[in-house]
Amino acid sequence: MTPLSPDSCPACGEAAAHPFFDGGMAPLAILGWPRTEQEARAMPRYRLDFVQCIACGHVWNRAFCYEDIPYSSQPNLMFNAGILWNRHLAQLADEVLTRLPQKPTVVEIGCGCGHFLRALAARRQGQYIGFDPHQPDDFPRDFQFEARLFEPVEDLLRLQPDLVVMRHVLEHFSQPAAFLQQLAWAASQCEKTVRLLVEVPCIDRVFSTGRLVDFYYEHPQQFSTESLRALLQRVGAIVSLWHAYDGEVVLAIVELRLPPDWRLRAEAAAQFLQRSQAARRRIAAQLQELARSGLRVAIWGGTGKGAAFMHHFGVRAEQFPLVVDSDPNKVGTHVPGVGQRIVSRDELVKQPPDVVIIPTQWRAADIVTEMASLGIEPKQVLIEHQGQLVDYWHATHPYALPEGKRQTTASQST
C-alpha cells in the first residue's frame, strides 16, 4: 500500500493525504500570457503534485507556492459571455438578493472586472465594493474598487458588509481555511450578520470520468462537494449549498461565525496577554529589589524552565551569578542566553543561601524536600505564582507539599 502523507488538508484539516495526480512540471496555464512562440516555449515550469484527503475528498497541489503567480501584473479573468453562463449569473444574482436588505453593502473579493457586482447593482441599489490585485481598465466608476488583496479582519470590520462574495477565488488560495477563519473571526465582531457567498469549480465529475484538464498550477485547490462543505462548516452555518452549470460549479451561502467557545478562548487569551505583560514588569521589579538587597540568592535550575524564567524577567548574570541544578549532567554548563556557570547543589551546603528561587513550580515540592535532605535551609523559597514571586511556605498556591510530606520535611530541616 502507498503510505499516507501527513500533509494537513486545506479543507477539513485532517492529515491523511494519498497521492492523486502527478502532473510533472508544467507552465502557468492561465496567467502566463506569452506573446510569442519562443516566450511560450521558454516559460518557467512548476510542479503538479496533487494529493487527496481521504477524510473529505479534497484534492490539492502540495507543491504550490503562491508567490509563483503574477496576480498583480496579469488579470485572472473569467469568460462571462456564454449564454448559459450568463443565465447562471442572472439566477445567482436573483438568489443572492432574496437574502439581502433593501440597500445592501456587498464586498467581492477577486472581483475581476466587476461582472457579478454589476448584475447585483442592476437589480438593487446599494454599496458595492470590489477587491482585486489587478486593476481592470473597465471597472464601473460608480463602484468602489481597491487594487489590492483583501485584508479579512481590517477590511471586514471597516466596511461591515452584509455579504462577502468569493466566486472562483478560493481555488487559488494556498490556505483557504486560514483565510476564511480570519474572515469569520472578524464577522463575529461585526454589528450585523455577515454572509459569505462561495462559488468554486466542482471536481465531482472528475472522479467518475477521469478527466485531467482540471489540474493546472493556478488552481492548487480542487473542491469536491463534500470538501467544500467540510471547509465551510469550520467557519459558520451553511444556509444553502447547491450545484449549477450542469454540476460543474458548487456554491454555498454561509452565515459567518465561529463557535462560541472560540470567542471565549480569544477573550481569555487577550486577558492572559495583558496579565503576562504586567507580570513580567512586576516580577522583574521584585528581582531588581532582591539584587539590591545584598542577600545571597540562588536560582535552582539553569536550563528549560529555569532559562525561560531568566529570559522572561530580565535576569542578568552579574546580578544573580549563583545558579544550581539537581542534575549532575548540567553542572559545568552555562545558562542559555544569560551565561552563568551552573554549579552543583552542593555549593549551597557549603554556603547556605538566604533565598532560593525555584522557577519550576511543579517541581518545587521535590526541590524543597531535596534541600531538607541535604540540610540546606534558606530563609525564604520563592516561586512564580499569579504574576508575582510568592513565598513557597506562606503563600497560597497549588504546589504545596502533601501534609505528611510537609511534616517529614519540617522534621528533617530541624
C-alpha positions in Angstrom: 0.0 0.0 0.0 1.1 3.6 -0.7 1.8 5.3 2.6 -0.3 8.3 3.5 1.3 11.7 3.7 1.0 13.8 6.9 0.1 16.9 4.9 -2.8 18.7 6.5 -5.9 19.0 4.3 -6.6 22.7 3.4 -10.4 22.0 3.6 -11.0 19.8 6.7 -7.6 19.9 8.5 -7.1 16.1 8.6 -3.6 14.8 8.0 -4.2 11.8 5.8 -3.4 12.6 2.2 -3.0 10.0 -0.6 -1.2 10.6 -3.9 -3.8 11.5 -6.5 -2.3 13.0 -9.7 1.4 13.5 -10.7 1.4 16.1 -13.5 5.1 16.6 -13.6 6.4 20.1 -14.4 4.0 22.5 -16.2 3.9 26.2 -17.1 1.2 28.6 -15.9 -1.9 27.8 -17.8 -3.9 31.0 -17.2 -1.6 33.8 -16.1 1.5 33.3 -18.3 0.2 35.2 -21.3 3.2 34.6 -23.6 3.3 36.9 -26.6 5.5 34.8 -28.9 6.0 31.2 -29.6 9.5 31.5 -28.2 8.2 33.0 -25.0 5.6 30.3 -24.7 8.2 27.5 -25.0 10.6 29.2 -22.5 8.0 29.7 -19.8 9.1 28.5 -16.3 7.5 25.2 -15.2 6.1 24.3 -11.8 5.5 21.1 -10.0 2.0 19.5 -10.2 1.8 17.1 -7.2 -1.8 16.7 -6.3 -2.9 14.6 -3.3 -6.3 13.7 -2.0 -7.6 13.9 1.6 -9.1 10.5 2.3 -11.3 12.1 5.0 -13.3 14.7 3.0 -12.2 14.0 -0.6 -10.4 17.3 -1.1 -7.6 17.4 -3.8 -4.8 19.9 -3.7 -1.3 20.6 -5.1 1.0 20.3 -2.2 3.9 21.7 -4.3 2.0 25.0 -4.9 3.7 28.3 -4.0 1.5 31.4 -4.1 4.5 33.7 -4.9 4.9 32.0 -8.3 1.6 33.6 -9.5 1.8 37.1 -11.0 -1.7 38.2 -9.9 -0.8 41.9 -9.6 0.6 42.2 -13.2 -1.8 39.8 -15.1 -5.5 39.7 -14.8 -7.2 36.4 -14.0 -10.4 37.0 -15.9 -13.3 34.6 -16.5 -15.0 34.4 -19.8 -18.5 35.6 -19.0 -20.1 35.9 -22.4 -21.5 32.4 -22.7 -25.3 32.2 -22.9 -25.7 29.5 -20.4 -23.1 31.0 -18.1 -24.8 34.4 -18.2 -28.1 32.7 -17.3 -26.3 31.2 -14.3 -25.1 34.6 -13.2 -28.5 36.1 -13.5 -30.1 33.3 -11.5 -27.4 33.6 -8.9 -27.8 37.4 -8.5 -31.6 36.9 -8.0 -31.0 34.2 -5.4 -28.5 36.3 -3.5 -30.7 39.4 -3.4 -33.5 37.4 -1.7 -31.2 37.2 1.3 -30.1 40.8 1.5 -31.6 44.0 2.9 -33.0 46.8 0.7 -29.7 48.7 0.3 -27.0 46.1 0.9 -23.3 46.5 1.3 -21.6 43.9 -0.8 -17.9 43.2 -1.0 -16.5 41.0 -3.7 -13.0 39.5 -3.2 -11.3 38.8 -6.5 -13.9 40.8 -8.4 -12.1 41.0 -11.8 -13.9 43.5 -14.0 -16.9 43.6 -11.6 -19.3 41.5 -13.8 -21.2 40.0 -10.8 -21.3 43.3 -8.9 -22.9 44.9 -12.0 -25.5 42.2 -12.0 -26.4 42.9 -8.4 -26.3 46.7 -8.8 -28.6 46.5 -11.9 -31.2 44.8 -9.7 -30.9 46.8 -6.4 -29.3 50.0 -5.2 -26.6 49.5 -2.6 -22.9 49.9 -1.8 -20.7 47.6 -4.0 -17.0 47.3 -3.3 -14.6 45.2 -5.3 -11.1 44.0 -4.4 -8.6 42.6 -6.9 -4.8 42.9 -7.1 -5.1 43.7 -10.8 -6.7 47.0 -11.8 -9.1 46.4 -14.7 -9.5 49.2 -17.2 -13.3 48.9 -17.5 -14.3 48.6 -13.8 -17.6 50.6 -13.3 -16.8 54.0 -12.0 -19.9 54.0 -9.7 -18.4 51.1 -7.7 -15.7 51.4 -5.2 -12.6 49.5 -6.3 -9.4 48.7 -4.3 -6.5 47.3 -6.3 -5.0 45.1 -3.6 -5.6 41.9 -1.7 -8.5 42.0 0.8 -7.4 42.0 4.4 -10.0 39.8 6.1 -10.0 41.4 9.6 -9.2 45.1 8.9 -11.4 45.4 5.8 -14.4 43.5 7.1 -14.6 45.5 10.3 -14.2 48.7 8.4 -16.8 48.0 5.7 -19.3 46.0 7.8 -20.8 44.2 4.6 -24.0 42.3 4.5 -22.4 39.9 2.0 -18.9 38.9 1.1 -18.6 37.3 -2.4 -15.8 34.9 -3.4 -16.6 33.5 -6.8 -13.8 31.3 -8.3 -11.3 32.7 -5.8 -10.8 30.0 -3.1 -9.3 27.5 -5.5 -6.4 29.9 -5.9 -5.5 30.0 -2.2 -2.8 28.0 -0.6 -4.5 28.1 2.8 -8.3 28.7 2.2 -9.3 27.6 5.8 -6.9 30.1 7.4 -8.3 33.0 5.3 -12.0 32.0 6.0 -11.4 31.6 9.7 -9.9 35.1 9.8 -13.0 36.3 7.9 -15.3 34.5 10.3 -13.4 35.9 13.3 -13.9 39.5 12.0 -17.6 38.7 11.2 -18.3 37.6 14.7 -17.3 41.1 15.9 -19.5 43.0 13.4 -22.8 44.6 14.4 -24.8 42.6 11.8 -25.0 39.1 10.4 -22.3 38.8 7.6 -23.0 36.2 4.9 -20.5 34.7 2.6 -21.2 33.5 -1.0 -18.7 31.0 -2.3 -18.6 29.5 -5.8 -15.8 27.2 -6.9 -15.3 24.6 -9.7 -16.6 21.2 -8.6 -14.5 18.1 -9.4 -17.1 15.5 -8.5 -17.3 14.6 -12.2 -13.5 14.2 -12.3 -13.9 11.1 -10.1 -16.4 9.4 -12.5 -14.8 10.5 -15.8 -11.1 10.5 -15.0 -10.6 13.8 -16.9 -7.3 15.6 -16.2 -7.7 19.1 -17.7 -8.9 20.5 -14.3 -5.4 20.1 -12.9 -3.1 23.1 -13.5 -0.8 25.2 -11.3 -3.0 28.2 -10.8 -5.8 26.0 -9.3 -4.0 24.4 -6.3 -7.3 23.6 -4.5 -9.8 21.3 -6.2 -13.1 21.2 -4.3 -15.5 18.3 -4.2 -19.0 18.9 -2.9 -18.0 17.3 0.4 -14.7 19.1 0.8 -16.3 22.5 0.3 -18.9 21.5 2.9 -16.2 20.4 5.3 -14.3 23.7 4.8 -17.4 25.9 5.3 -18.7 24.1 8.3 -15.5 25.3 10.1 -16.4 28.9 9.6 -20.2 29.2 10.1 -23.6 27.9 9.4 -24.3 26.7 5.9 -27.6 28.3 4.8 -27.6 26.7 1.4 -25.3 24.5 -0.7 -26.1 23.7 -4.3 -24.7 23.0 -7.8 -25.1 25.0 -11.0 -23.9 25.0 -14.6 -24.6 21.3 -15.1 -22.9 20.4 -11.9 -19.6 22.0 -12.9 -19.7 24.5 -10.0 -20.7 24.2 -6.4 -22.0 27.1 -4.4 -22.8 27.9 -0.9 -24.1 30.7 1.3 -22.8 30.7 4.8 -23.6 32.8 7.9 -20.0 33.6 9.0 -19.4 32.8 12.7 -17.1 30.9 14.9 -18.1 28.5 17.7 -18.9 30.4 21.0 -16.1 28.7 22.8 -13.6 30.1 20.3 -14.7 33.6 21.3 -14.3 32.7 25.0 -10.8 31.4 24.4 -9.9 34.5 22.5 -11.1 36.7 25.3 -9.2 34.5 27.8 -6.1 34.8 25.6 -6.4 38.6 25.5 -6.6 38.7 29.2 -3.6 36.4 29.6 -1.6 38.5 27.3 -2.4 41.6 29.3 -1.7 39.9 32.6 1.5 38.4 31.3 3.0 41.8 30.4 2.1 43.1 33.9 3.6 40.0 35.5 6.9 40.5 33.6 7.1 44.0 34.9 6.2 43.1 38.4 8.5 40.2 38.8 11.4 42.0 37.1 10.9 44.7 39.7 10.9 42.1 42.5 14.1 40.6 41.2 15.7 44.1 41.0 14.8 44.6 44.6 16.3 41.3 45.6 19.5 42.1 43.6 19.9 45.3 45.6 19.2 43.7 48.9 22.6 42.2 49.4 21.1 38.7 50.2 22.7 35.6 48.8 20.2 34.4 46.2 20.4 31.1 44.3 18.3 30.2 41.3 17.6 26.4 41.3 17.5 25.2 37.7 19.6 26.6 34.8 18.0 25.1 31.7 14.5 24.7 30.3 12.0 26.5 32.5 14.9 27.9 34.6 16.4 29.6 31.5 12.9 30.7 30.4 12.3 32.3 33.8 15.6 34.3 33.4 14.8 35.4 29.9 11.2 36.4 30.7 12.1 38.5 33.7 15.4 40.1 32.6 17.7 38.2 34.9 21.4 39.3 34.4 24.3 37.1 35.3 26.1 39.8 37.3 23.1 40.3 39.5 22.3 36.6 40.0 25.5 34.7 39.5 24.5 31.7 41.6 22.6 29.0 39.6 22.4 25.4 40.8 20.9 22.3 39.4 19.8 18.9 40.7 21.1 17.2 37.6 24.8 16.5 37.7 24.9 16.3 33.9 24.1 20.1 33.7 26.8 21.1 36.2 29.6 22.9 34.4 27.4 24.0 31.5 26.0 27.6 31.3 22.6 29.1 31.3 21.5 29.6 27.7 21.5 33.2 26.7 22.3 34.5 30.2 25.7 32.9 30.8 26.0 31.9 34.5 28.0 28.7 35.0 25.7 26.1 36.5 27.1 24.7 39.7 26.2 21.7 41.9 23.5 21.9 44.6 26.4 21.0 47.0 27.6 24.6 46.7 24.5 25.5 48.8 25.5 23.0 51.5 28.9 24.7 51.8 27.5 28.2 51.9 23.7 28.3 52.6 21.7 30.9 50.6 19.4 33.4 52.1 16.8 33.0 49.3 16.2 30.2 46.8 14.2 30.9 43.7 12.6 27.8 42.1 11.4 28.6 38.5 9.9 25.1 38.0 6.9 25.4 40.3 5.7 21.9 39.5 9.0 20.6 40.9 9.1 22.9 43.9 7.9 20.2 46.4 10.6 17.8 45.2 13.3 20.6 45.5 12.4 21.7 49.0 12.4 18.1 50.0 15.8 17.7 48.4 17.1 20.8 50.2 15.8 19.5 53.5 17.6 16.1 53.0 20.9 18.0 52.3 20.5 20.3 55.2 20.1 23.4 53.0 17.9 25.8 55.0 17.3 29.1 53.1 15.4 31.8 54.9 12.9 32.1 52.0 11.9 30.0 49.0 10.3 31.9 46.1 8.2 30.7 43.2 6.3 32.5 40.5 2.5 32.5 41.0 -0.3 34.7 39.7 2.1 37.2 38.3 4.5 37.7 41.2 7.1 36.0 43.3 5.5 34.5 46.4 6.8 32.7 49.5 6.6 29.0 49.0 5.9 28.3 52.6 3.4 31.0 53.5 1.5 31.9 50.3 -1.5 30.0 48.9 -0.6 28.2 45.7 -1.2 24.7 44.1 2.4 23.5 44.5 2.5 22.8 48.3 3.9 19.6 49.7 1.3 17.0 50.8 0.6 17.2 54.5 2.5 14.1 55.6 5.5 15.1 53.4 5.4 18.6 54.8 5.8 17.3 58.4 8.6 15.0 57.4 10.4 17.8 55.6 10.0 20.1 58.5 11.4 17.5 60.9 14.4 16.9 58.6 15.1 20.6 58.4 15.1 20.9 62.2 
